[in-house]
C-alpha cells in the first residue's frame, strides 16, 4: 500500500471525511499519518485526535500545525487563527511535514471545504495545494528539508447524488457544498471499516457534546449513519506525469 498523508483543518475532520481510507491503508501496511491545521498540543481536542488515530490504527502521533480554529481563538493560545496566518508561514510548516514523511499520496479537503464550506476547510485546501507543489522544489523552503514530490493529491468531496442521504443529517440543510457527480474520480466503499471509523468519530467527545457532527450523527439510526459514512468520495489530481496509477489508488490494486 502507498504511504498516505492526510491534511485536514480540525480534529474530527480526518475521521469524518477519510476515516475508512485511513484505517484501510494503515491495516494493509501503508505508512499513514495525519496533519491537523488547528488546535494546539495539550488541548482536549488534540487528545481526542490522538485517541481517534489510535482507533483507526494510525501509529503516528498527530502532526499539528498549531494555528487557532477560526471560531475558537482559545484553541491555540498565542497563535493566529489559521485564516489570518501569513500564507508563506502556513505553507512552509506543511512543506516540512511533507518532506519529513515523504508521502506518495496526500489527501485533503476539496476546494469547497466539504459539505459545510467551513472557512478553515477551504483555507486548508489552499495551503495543501500550494504545499504539495512547493515541497518538490529545492529552492523553496530550503530549511524545511530535502525536496519531496508526492505523486497524487486526493480531494475529499461529496457528489450531488449524496444529498438525499446527507439530508438525514440535521446539520446538512439546503446550502450543501457538493460537486457534480462527474467530478468524482474515486469512490471508496468503506463499510468494512465502518465500525472503526464510527468509533474514531465518536472519540471526538467534546464535539459530540456540543452538538456538532459527531453528536448529530449519534442521534441517527445505524443504517442512516452507514448511508452517510459508509462511502468516501475523492477527486484525484496527479502531481507527476509519470505517476503509476495502480500504485497510488485509494481503492487498492
Beta strands, then each sheet from edge to edge (+ up, - down):
strand 1: 4-8
strand 2: 32-38
strand 3: 63-67
strand 4: 105-109
strand 5: 152-157
strand 6: 186-189
strand 7: 231-238
sheet 1: 3+ 2+ 1+ 4+ 5+ 7- 6+
end
